Amino acid sequence: MTAHPLQNRKDGPITGVGLGLRWAFLDDVLAGDVPSAIAFFEISPENYMRRGGYIPDALATVAERHNLLTHGLMLNIGGAEPPSETYLDELREFLKHLHIQEHSDHLCWTGHGGRCLHDLFPLPLDRASAHHVADQVRRVQDHLQVPLALENISYYASPGFTGSPRDLPKREAAFVCEILERADCRLLLDVNNVHVNGQNFGFDPLDFLRELPLARVQSLHVAGGERRPNLDGLVIDTHGSDVLPEVHELMAWVIERAGPRPVVYERDHNIPSLEELGRQVAQLQVVYQAAVARHQRTDRGLATQAELPAEAIELRAANTGLTHVVLDVDTKSYDADFFEAHGLAPAASEALAGLGSRLGVYRHLSRATIRSTVASFIPRTLARLPEGRFDRDFAAWMAGPGPCSPYLRDLPLEFVEWAVPQWAASEDVPRYLGDLARHELIEFTVATAPVSATRSGGAFSLTSVLEFHASCRIVDYDYAIHELSSQIEDCSPPPAVATSLLVYRDVCNRVRFLKLSPVARAVTGRLLNGQTVQVAVTEGAQEAGEPLDPEILGRMSQLLADFGDRGIAEPAS
């Protein structure tokens, strides 16, 4: 394979040190306050796909000003089941729109059996899994119509591996090389992950790096991890701290041998200011440039001599067993009986049971991510639940329908859809709580609704069909839920008054609410469904039990004028 640099559509190859783009400093980037040391940005498409509001324009602005790389989160390239075609279709269009020439994702699996676990789970290091992944890579590349690079992950257990931990780097390198060679794809080399694995399993990171075909390295990642005493004392790849000097050295070692490659600094938690991140990137740039200056071309083929077993553990069994570890309500024991009870063969059950407490690490990490995401979207709802109720409901939901979407932001919607009927049937949960949960979520749904096309600007008439802003939603509540305080600590109940709201996003991308009377609700619903003004007003008044008299006609005329003033709707062209 001939190495080729990552290109952009502006001024040639992308090199140097860039930064993972995060919401915490997106406004600073849009304002143009980007430190000069930052050579480019890397984005995760899942954070932007199917998003509206100001987000498409914001991303377009960033893409116009800066070089972009894309790095996916939930491709599930190592899953026993093929990646979702719907997800791949959406990803292909996203990449095409940004003119991305090569995409990357993680060498792992992220979900199984229709559940998406939102963590990076390790694959069996054997030929069967390597060949399966390589086949998946070829299919995904054909679907996306761009090359795919794979990132080596940090892992806390290795399913089916029974050797000494010091043998892990050669086994993993042989696994990676087998995939790269069979799929003819490239490697996103995360040197922090190599450092984390070395710390957790007691091997020298260079024992892994020396085995790799560095000519296949597409780009590098650097980040910081954190040691967690409550998780077997492991170093967890949190992206929540500064890059360690040891990781600087690993980056330099690779660049000195592979030559200039883009290096991305990932920071997802405890995020400092963009100014401080710029200073850290500048420090990385110094190390990077010194390594480039020492570079001597050393194209190598596959370096590893390690042998891969044919099959250490069947991939589907590993997927199934770990999925149950994460999703089951009460998993206190990870013995072979637990896995056999879920239909796994004795050999696979023994192999997974041999991972011991490390299985609990994956349960903790996956559930913590999903739980915190759900909780962050409905804080006022959770403040009103009886103590301990959310934890019980969350556990029951995980064991039941569970998380299905590859987009984290969809999970609160999935949880609330399941939870509202449970709350309605419970005496200890306030009657209005389902309305409040739906209301907290509708604000996000409307805030991120698609951008509407340019409208005609024509005049209203009785024969007009109205074109509404894409953000518009009618919501019906049993309570005046919109009158509640936005303060989380204020748990006062809302008035028990049936309420209909038209929720929309204004020209400044703020979410707004318009309370509708029964007749306005009936008319607006029909207008949203494409009926003409005349039919909507006539049938809406009839549904609401109102006479079609001058008063009603005047009120509906005012309603239409209000829609126009708010920019909610205009006559369709």
C-alpha positions as CSV (number, residue, x, y, z in Angstrom):
1,M,0.0,0.0,0.0
2,T,1.3,3.4,-0.9
3,A,1.0,5.9,1.9
4,H,-0.7,9.1,1.0
5,P,-1.3,12.2,3.2
6,L,-4.7,13.3,4.3
7,Q,-5.8,16.1,1.9
8,N,-8.1,19.1,2.4
9,R,-9.8,21.1,-0.3
10,K,-7.9,24.3,0.4
11,D,-4.1,24.1,0.4
12,G,-2.7,20.6,0.3
13,P,-2.0,18.0,2.9
14,I,-3.2,18.3,6.5
15,T,-0.4,18.0,9.0
16,G,0.6,19.4,12.3
17,V,-1.4,19.3,15.6
18,G,-5.2,19.9,15.6
19,L,-7.9,19.7,18.2
20,G,-11.1,17.8,18.6
21,L,-14.0,20.3,18.2
22,R,-16.3,20.3,21.3
23,W,-19.4,22.2,22.2
24,A,-17.6,23.8,25.2
25,F,-15.7,26.1,22.9
26,L,-17.6,26.1,19.6
27,D,-18.8,29.6,20.2
28,D,-15.2,30.8,20.6
29,V,-14.3,29.1,17.3
30,L,-17.2,30.7,15.5
31,A,-16.2,34.1,16.9
32,G,-12.7,33.6,15.3
33,D,-10.9,33.3,18.6
34,V,-8.8,30.3,17.5
35,P,-5.2,30.1,18.7
36,S,-2.8,30.0,15.8
37,A,-1.1,26.8,17.0
38,I,-4.3,24.8,16.2
39,A,-3.7,23.5,12.6
40,F,-7.1,21.9,12.1
41,F,-10.2,20.5,13.8
42,E,-11.5,17.0,14.0
43,I,-15.3,16.4,14.4
44,S,-17.4,13.4,15.3
45,P,-20.3,13.2,12.7
46,E,-22.7,11.7,15.3
47,N,-22.6,15.1,17.1
48,Y,-23.8,16.9,14.0
49,M,-25.9,14.5,11.9
50,R,-29.6,15.0,11.9
51,R,-29.2,18.3,13.8
52,G,-30.9,21.6,12.9
53,G,-31.1,25.0,14.5
54,Y,-27.9,27.0,14.3
55,I,-25.8,23.8,14.1
56,P,-25.6,23.3,10.2
57,D,-24.6,27.0,9.7
58,A,-22.1,26.8,12.6
59,L,-20.5,23.7,11.1
60,A,-20.4,25.2,7.6
61,T,-18.7,28.3,9.1
62,V,-16.0,26.1,10.8
63,A,-15.5,24.1,7.6
64,E,-15.1,27.3,5.6
65,R,-12.4,28.7,7.9
66,H,-10.6,25.5,9.0
67,N,-9.5,22.1,7.7
68,L,-11.6,19.3,9.1
69,L,-11.1,15.6,9.7
70,T,-14.0,13.3,10.7
71,H,-13.8,10.6,13.3
72,G,-16.8,8.4,14.1
73,L,-18.0,6.9,17.3
74,M,-20.7,4.3,16.7
75,L,-19.9,2.5,13.4
76,N,-19.8,-0.8,15.2
77,I,-17.3,-2.2,12.6
78,G,-16.5,-5.2,14.8
79,G,-20.1,-6.1,15.7
80,A,-21.3,-9.6,14.8
81,E,-24.2,-7.8,12.9
82,P,-23.4,-5.4,10.0
83,P,-23.6,-1.7,10.6
84,S,-27.0,0.0,10.2
85,E,-27.6,0.9,6.6
86,T,-29.7,3.9,7.7
87,Y,-26.8,5.2,9.8
88,L,-24.4,4.6,6.9
89,D,-26.7,6.5,4.5
90,E,-26.8,9.4,6.8
91,L,-23.0,9.3,7.4
92,R,-22.3,9.1,3.6
93,E,-24.4,12.3,2.9
94,F,-22.7,14.1,5.8
95,L,-19.2,13.3,4.6
96,K,-20.1,14.2,1.0
97,H,-21.5,17.5,2.1
98,L,-18.2,18.4,3.8
99,H,-16.1,17.0,1.0
100,I,-14.4,14.6,3.4
101,Q,-12.0,12.3,1.6
102,E,-11.3,9.7,4.3
103,H,-13.2,8.8,7.4
104,S,-12.1,7.0,10.6
105,D,-13.8,5.1,13.4
106,H,-12.8,2.6,16.2
107,L,-11.6,-0.9,15.9
108,C,-14.1,-2.4,18.3
109,W,-17.8,-3.2,18.6
110,T,-20.4,-0.8,20.2
111,G,-23.7,-2.7,20.2
112,H,-25.4,-6.0,19.7
113,G,-28.9,-7.3,19.2
114,G,-30.4,-4.0,18.4
115,R,-28.9,-2.3,21.5
116,C,-26.3,0.4,21.2
117,L,-24.1,0.5,24.4
118,H,-22.2,3.7,23.7
119,D,-18.8,2.4,24.7
120,L,-15.9,0.8,22.8
121,F,-15.8,-2.9,23.5
122,P,-12.8,-5.1,22.7
123,L,-12.7,-7.8,20.0
124,P,-11.3,-11.3,20.3
125,L,-7.7,-11.1,19.1
126,D,-8.0,-13.9,16.6
127,R,-8.1,-14.6,12.8
128,A,-11.9,-15.2,12.7
129,S,-12.6,-11.7,14.1
130,A,-9.9,-10.1,12.0
131,H,-11.4,-11.5,8.8
132,H,-14.9,-10.5,9.9
133,V,-13.8,-6.9,10.5
134,A,-11.9,-6.7,7.2
135,D,-14.9,-7.9,5.3
136,Q,-17.0,-5.2,7.1
137,V,-14.5,-2.5,6.3
138,R,-14.7,-3.3,2.6
139,R,-18.5,-3.2,2.6
140,V,-18.5,0.1,4.6
141,Q,-16.0,1.7,2.3
142,D,-18.2,0.8,-0.7
143,H,-21.2,2.2,1.1
144,L,-19.6,5.5,2.2
145,Q,-17.6,5.9,-1.0
146,V,-14.5,7.0,0.9
147,P,-11.7,5.1,2.5
148,L,-12.0,4.1,6.2
149,A,-9.2,4.2,8.7
150,L,-9.5,2.3,12.0
151,E,-8.3,3.4,15.5
152,N,-6.7,1.1,18.0
153,I,-8.7,1.3,21.2
154,S,-7.9,1.3,24.9
155,Y,-9.2,-1.9,26.5
156,Y,-9.5,-3.2,30.0
157,A,-10.0,-6.9,29.2
158,S,-9.2,-9.1,26.2
159,P,-11.9,-11.7,25.5
160,G,-10.5,-15.2,24.9
161,F,-6.9,-14.1,25.6
162,T,-5.2,-16.5,28.1
163,G,-1.5,-15.7,27.8
164,S,0.7,-13.4,29.8
165,P,-0.3,-9.8,29.7
166,R,3.2,-9.1,28.4
167,D,2.3,-11.0,25.3
168,L,-0.7,-8.8,24.6
169,P,1.1,-6.1,22.5
170,K,2.4,-8.6,19.9
171,R,-1.0,-10.3,19.8
172,E,-2.9,-7.0,19.3
173,A,-0.4,-5.8,16.7
174,A,-0.8,-9.0,14.8
175,F,-4.6,-8.6,14.9
176,V,-4.4,-5.0,13.7
177,C,-1.9,-5.9,10.9
178,E,-4.1,-8.7,9.7
179,I,-7.1,-6.4,9.3
180,L,-5.1,-3.6,7.7
181,E,-3.6,-6.0,5.2
182,R,-6.8,-7.8,4.3
183,A,-9.0,-4.7,4.1
184,D,-6.2,-2.6,2.6
185,C,-7.1,0.3,4.9
186,R,-5.2,2.6,7.2
187,L,-4.6,3.0,10.9
188,L,-5.5,5.9,13.1
189,L,-2.9,5.4,15.8
190,D,-4.0,6.6,19.2
191,V,-0.7,6.6,21.2
192,N,-2.6,7.5,24.4
193,N,-4.5,4.3,24.1
194,V,-1.3,2.4,23.7
195,H,0.0,4.1,26.8
196,V,-3.2,3.3,28.8
197,N,-3.0,-0.3,27.8
198,G,0.6,-0.6,28.7
199,Q,-0.2,0.9,32.2
200,N,-3.1,-1.4,32.8
201,F,-1.5,-4.6,31.5
202,G,2.2,-3.9,32.4
203,F,3.9,-3.8,29.0
204,D,6.1,-1.3,27.3
205,P,4.0,0.7,24.7
206,L,7.0,0.4,22.3
207,D,6.5,-3.3,22.2
208,F,3.2,-2.6,20.4
209,L,4.4,0.3,18.2
210,R,7.4,-1.6,16.9
211,E,5.2,-4.3,15.5
212,L,3.1,-1.9,13.4
213,P,3.4,-1.0,9.6
214,L,3.9,2.7,10.2
215,A,3.4,3.5,6.5
216,R,-0.2,2.7,7.0
217,V,-0.7,5.3,9.8
218,Q,-3.3,7.9,8.6
219,S,-3.2,10.1,11.7
220,L,-2.5,10.1,15.4
221,H,-4.6,10.8,18.5
222,V,-3.2,12.1,21.8
223,A,-5.2,12.6,25.0
224,G,-5.0,12.2,28.8
225,G,-6.4,9.4,31.0
226,E,-7.2,9.2,34.7
227,R,-6.6,6.4,37.2
228,R,-9.8,5.2,38.9
229,P,-9.3,3.5,42.3
230,N,-13.0,2.3,42.2
231,L,-12.4,0.5,38.8
232,D,-9.7,-1.9,39.8
233,G,-7.2,1.0,40.0
234,L,-7.2,1.1,36.2
235,V,-6.2,4.1,34.1
236,I,-9.3,4.9,32.2
237,D,-9.1,6.6,28.8
238,T,-11.4,9.6,29.8
239,H,-9.9,12.3,27.6
240,G,-10.3,14.3,30.8
241,S,-6.7,15.5,31.6
242,D,-3.7,17.0,30.0
243,V,-1.5,14.9,27.7
244,L,1.3,13.2,29.7
245,P,5.0,13.6,28.8
246,E,5.1,9.9,28.1
247,V,2.4,10.3,25.4
248,H,4.3,13.2,23.9
249,E,7.3,10.9,23.6
250,L,5.2,8.1,21.9
251,M,3.8,10.6,19.5
252,A,7.3,11.8,18.6
253,W,8.6,8.2,18.3
254,V,5.9,7.5,15.6
255,I,6.3,10.8,13.7
256,E,10.1,10.4,13.6
257,R,9.6,7.1,11.9
258,A,6.3,7.6,9.9
259,G,6.9,11.2,8.9
260,P,4.4,14.1,9.1
261,R,0.9,13.0,10.0
262,P,-2.1,14.9,11.4
263,V,-2.1,14.7,15.3
264,V,-5.4,15.3,17.1
265,Y,-5.6,16.4,20.7
266,E,-8.8,14.9,22.2
267,R,-10.3,16.6,25.3
268,D,-13.8,15.6,26.3
269,H,-14.0,16.2,30.0
270,N,-12.7,18.9,32.4
271,I,-12.3,21.0,29.3
272,P,-10.2,24.1,29.8
273,S,-10.6,27.4,27.9
274,L,-9.8,27.4,24.2
275,E,-6.9,29.7,25.0
276,E,-5.4,27.1,27.4
277,L,-6.1,24.3,24.9
278,G,-4.2,26.4,22.3
279,R,-1.2,26.6,24.7
280,Q,-1.2,22.8,25.1
281,V,-1.5,22.3,21.3
282,A,1.5,24.7,20.9
283,Q,3.5,22.5,23.3
284,L,2.6,19.4,21.2
285,Q,3.6,21.3,18.1
286,V,7.1,21.9,19.4
287,V,7.5,18.1,20.0
288,Y,5.9,17.3,16.7
289,Q,8.1,19.6,14.6
290,A,11.3,18.3,16.3
291,A,10.2,14.8,15.4
292,V,9.5,15.8,11.8
293,A,13.0,17.3,11.6
294,R,14.5,13.9,12.7
295,H,12.3,11.9,10.3
296,Q,14.1,9.6,7.9
297,R,12.0,7.7,5.4
298,T,11.7,4.1,6.5
299,D,8.8,2.5,4.6
300,R,8.2,-0.9,6.1
301,G,5.8,-3.7,5.4
302,L,4.2,-5.8,8.1
303,A,6.6,-5.9,11.0
304,T,4.9,-8.4,13.3
305,Q,5.9,-12.0,13.5
306,A,3.3,-13.0,16.0
307,E,0.7,-15.7,15.2
308,L,-3.0,-15.3,15.7
309,P,-5.1,-18.2,16.9
310,A,-7.9,-19.2,14.6
311,E,-10.6,-18.4,17.1
312,A,-10.0,-17.4,20.7
313,I,-13.8,-17.0,21.4
314,E,-16.7,-16.8,19.0
315,L,-17.4,-13.2,18.2
316,R,-21.2,-13.3,18.5
317,A,-20.8,-15.1,21.9
318,A,-18.5,-12.4,23.1
319,N,-20.9,-9.7,21.9
320,T,-23.9,-11.4,23.5
321,G,-22.2,-12.1,26.9
322,L,-20.8,-8.5,27.3
323,T,-24.2,-7.1,26.3
324,H,-25.9,-8.9,29.1
325,V,-23.2,-7.8,31.5
326,V,-24.0,-4.2,30.7
327,L,-27.8,-4.4,30.4
328,D,-29.0,-6.9,33.0
329,V,-30.7,-5.4,36.0
330,D,-28.5,-6.9,38.7
331,T,-25.3,-8.4,37.6
332,K,-23.3,-9.3,40.7
333,S,-21.6,-12.4,39.5
334,Y,-19.8,-12.9,36.2
335,D,-19.3,-16.6,36.5
336,A,-19.8,-19.2,33.8
337,D,-23.3,-20.0,35.1
338,F,-24.3,-16.4,34.4
339,F,-23.3,-16.7,30.7
340,E,-24.6,-20.2,30.2
341,A,-28.0,-19.0,31.5
342,H,-28.0,-16.6,28.6
343,G,-27.4,-19.4,26.1
344,L,-23.7,-19.2,25.7
345,A,-21.7,-22.5,25.2
346,P,-19.5,-23.7,28.1
347,A,-16.2,-22.8,26.4
348,A,-17.4,-19.2,25.6
349,S,-18.9,-18.9,29.1
350,E,-15.6,-19.9,30.8
351,A,-13.6,-17.5,28.6
352,L,-15.8,-14.5,29.5
353,A,-16.0,-15.5,33.2
354,G,-12.2,-15.5,33.2
355,L,-12.2,-11.8,32.6
356,G,-13.5,-11.4,36.2
357,S,-14.0,-8.0,37.7
358,R,-12.8,-6.3,34.4
359,L,-16.3,-7.1,33.1
360,G,-17.7,-4.8,35.8
361,V,-15.5,-2.0,34.4
362,Y,-17.3,-2.1,31.1
363,R,-20.7,-2.3,32.8
364,H,-19.9,0.8,34.8
365,L,-18.5,2.9,31.9
366,S,-21.3,2.1,29.5
367,R,-24.1,2.6,32.0
368,A,-22.5,5.8,33.4
369,T,-22.4,7.4,29.9
370,I,-26.0,6.5,29.1
371,R,-27.4,7.4,32.5
372,S,-25.7,10.8,32.6
373,T,-26.9,11.6,29.1
374,V,-30.5,10.8,30.0
375,A,-30.4,12.7,33.3
376,S,-28.9,15.8,31.6
377,F,-31.9,16.2,29.4
378,I,-34.7,16.0,32.0
379,P,-33.2,17.6,35.2
380,R,-36.5,19.2,36.4
381,T,-38.3,15.9,35.9
382,L,-35.8,13.9,37.9
383,A,-35.9,16.5,40.8
384,R,-39.5,15.7,41.3
385,L,-39.2,11.9,41.2
386,P,-39.2,10.0,44.5
387,E,-35.8,9.2,45.9
388,G,-34.3,6.2,44.1
389,R,-37.0,6.0,41.5
390,F,-34.9,7.1,38.6
391,D,-32.2,4.5,39.4
392,R,-34.8,1.8,39.5
393,D,-36.5,3.0,36.3
394,F,-33.1,3.3,34.5
395,A,-32.2,-0.2,35.4
396,A,-35.5,-1.6,34.3
397,W,-35.3,0.3,31.0
398,M,-31.8,-0.9,30.3
399,A,-32.9,-4.5,30.9
400,G,-36.0,-3.9,28.8
401,P,-36.0,-2.0,25.5
402,G,-32.8,-0.2,26.4
403,P,-30.7,2.2,24.3
404,C,-31.1,1.6,20.6
405,S,-30.0,4.7,18.8
406,P,-26.4,5.3,17.8
407,Y,-27.0,9.0,18.6
408,L,-26.6,9.7,22.4
409,R,-29.0,12.6,22.1
410,D,-31.8,10.2,21.2
411,L,-31.5,8.1,24.4
412,P,-33.5,10.5,26.6
413,L,-36.3,10.3,24.1
414,E,-36.2,6.5,24.2
415,F,-36.1,6.4,28.0
416,V,-39.0,8.9,28.5
417,E,-41.2,7.1,25.9
418,W,-40.8,3.9,28.1
419,A,-41.0,5.6,31.5
420,V,-44.1,7.8,31.1
421,P,-46.5,4.9,31.2
422,Q,-44.7,3.5,34.2
423,W,-45.0,6.8,36.1
424,A,-48.7,7.2,35.1
425,A,-49.4,3.9,36.8
426,S,-47.5,4.8,40.0
427,E,-49.2,6.4,43.0
428,D,-45.9,8.0,44.3
429,V,-45.2,9.9,41.1
430,P,-46.8,13.3,40.5
431,R,-49.5,13.1,37.8
432,Y,-48.0,15.9,35.7
433,L,-44.5,14.4,35.5
434,G,-45.0,12.8,32.1
435,D,-46.0,16.2,30.7
436,L,-42.9,17.8,32.3
437,A,-40.5,15.1,30.9
438,R,-42.1,15.6,27.4
439,H,-41.8,19.3,27.8
440,E,-38.1,19.3,28.7
441,L,-37.4,17.1,25.6
442,I,-39.6,19.1,23.2
443,E,-37.4,22.1,23.9
444,F,-34.4,20.2,22.6
445,T,-36.3,18.7,19.7
446,V,-37.4,22.1,18.5
447,A,-34.1,23.7,19.2
448,T,-32.3,21.2,16.9
449,A,-35.1,20.8,14.2
450,P,-34.0,21.1,10.6
451,V,-33.5,24.5,8.9
452,S,-36.5,25.5,6.8
453,A,-36.1,26.4,3.1
454,T,-36.6,30.0,1.9
455,R,-40.3,30.9,1.7
456,S,-42.3,32.7,-0.9
457,G,-43.3,35.7,1.2
458,G,-46.8,35.8,-0.5
459,A,-50.0,37.1,1.0
460,F,-52.5,35.0,3.0
461,S,-55.8,34.1,1.3
462,L,-58.6,31.7,2.0
463,T,-57.2,29.3,-0.6
464,S,-53.6,29.5,0.8
465,V,-51.9,26.4,2.1
466,L,-49.4,27.4,4.7
467,E,-45.8,26.4,4.8
468,F,-44.7,26.2,8.5
469,H,-41.2,26.5,9.9
470,A,-39.7,23.0,10.2
471,S,-39.3,23.5,13.9
472,C,-43.0,23.9,14.6
473,R,-44.7,21.3,16.9
474,I,-48.1,21.2,18.6
475,V,-47.9,19.6,22.0
476,D,-50.9,18.8,24.2
477,Y,-50.6,18.6,28.0
478,D,-53.0,17.8,30.8
479,Y,-51.3,20.6,32.8
480,A,-50.1,24.1,32.2
481,I,-46.6,22.7,32.2
482,H,-45.1,25.8,30.5
483,E,-45.9,27.9,33.6
484,L,-43.4,26.0,35.8
485,S,-40.2,27.7,36.9
486,S,-37.1,26.8,35.0
487,Q,-35.3,26.5,38.4
488,I,-34.5,22.8,39.1
489,E,-34.9,23.3,42.9
490,D,-38.4,24.7,42.5
491,C,-40.7,21.7,42.6
492,S,-44.0,23.4,42.8
493,P,-46.8,21.7,40.8
494,P,-48.3,23.3,37.6
495,P,-52.0,24.2,37.4
496,A,-54.2,21.2,36.4
497,V,-55.4,22.9,33.2
498,A,-55.4,21.2,29.8
499,T,-53.0,23.2,27.6
500,S,-52.0,23.1,23.9
501,L,-48.8,24.9,22.8
502,L,-47.3,25.6,19.5
503,V,-43.6,25.3,20.0
504,Y,-41.2,26.8,17.5
505,R,-37.8,28.3,17.0
506,D,-37.5,32.0,16.3
507,V,-35.1,33.8,14.0
508,C,-32.5,34.0,16.8
509,N,-32.8,30.2,17.3
510,R,-34.6,30.6,20.7
511,V,-37.4,28.2,21.5
512,R,-40.7,29.9,21.9
513,F,-44.2,28.8,23.1
514,L,-47.5,30.0,21.8
515,K,-50.5,29.0,23.9
516,L,-53.5,27.9,21.7
517,S,-57.2,28.0,22.5
518,P,-59.2,24.9,21.6
519,V,-60.3,26.5,18.3
520,A,-56.8,27.8,17.5
521,R,-55.5,24.3,18.3
522,A,-58.0,22.7,15.9
523,V,-57.3,25.2,13.1
524,T,-53.5,25.1,13.5
525,G,-53.4,21.3,13.5
526,R,-55.2,21.3,10.1
527,L,-53.0,24.0,8.7
528,L,-49.9,21.9,9.7
529,N,-51.5,19.0,7.9
530,G,-51.7,20.9,4.6
531,Q,-55.3,22.0,4.6
532,T,-56.2,25.4,3.1
533,V,-57.0,28.3,5.4
534,Q,-60.7,28.2,4.5
535,V,-61.1,24.4,5.1
536,A,-58.9,24.6,8.3
537,V,-60.9,27.4,9.8
538,T,-64.3,25.9,8.9
539,E,-63.6,22.4,10.1
540,G,-61.5,23.6,13.1
541,A,-64.4,25.8,14.4
542,Q,-66.7,22.9,14.0
543,E,-64.4,20.5,15.9
544,A,-64.1,23.1,18.7
545,G,-67.8,23.6,18.9
546,E,-67.5,27.3,17.9
547,P,-69.9,29.1,15.6
548,L,-68.3,30.3,12.4
549,D,-69.2,33.9,13.2
550,P,-67.4,37.2,12.7
551,E,-65.8,36.9,16.1
552,I,-64.2,33.6,15.3
553,L,-63.2,34.8,11.9
554,G,-61.6,37.8,13.4
555,R,-59.7,35.7,16.0
556,M,-58.4,33.3,13.3
557,S,-57.3,36.3,11.1
558,Q,-55.3,37.6,14.1
559,L,-53.8,34.1,14.6
560,L,-52.6,34.0,11.0
561,A,-51.2,37.5,11.3
562,D,-49.4,36.4,14.5
563,F,-47.9,33.4,12.6
564,G,-46.6,35.8,10.0
565,D,-45.2,38.3,12.5
566,R,-43.4,35.5,14.4
567,G,-42.0,34.0,11.1
568,I,-43.8,30.7,11.9
569,A,-45.7,30.3,8.6
570,E,-46.2,31.8,5.2
571,P,-48.3,30.9,2.2
572,A,-46.7,28.1,0.2
573,S,-45.4,29.1,-3.3
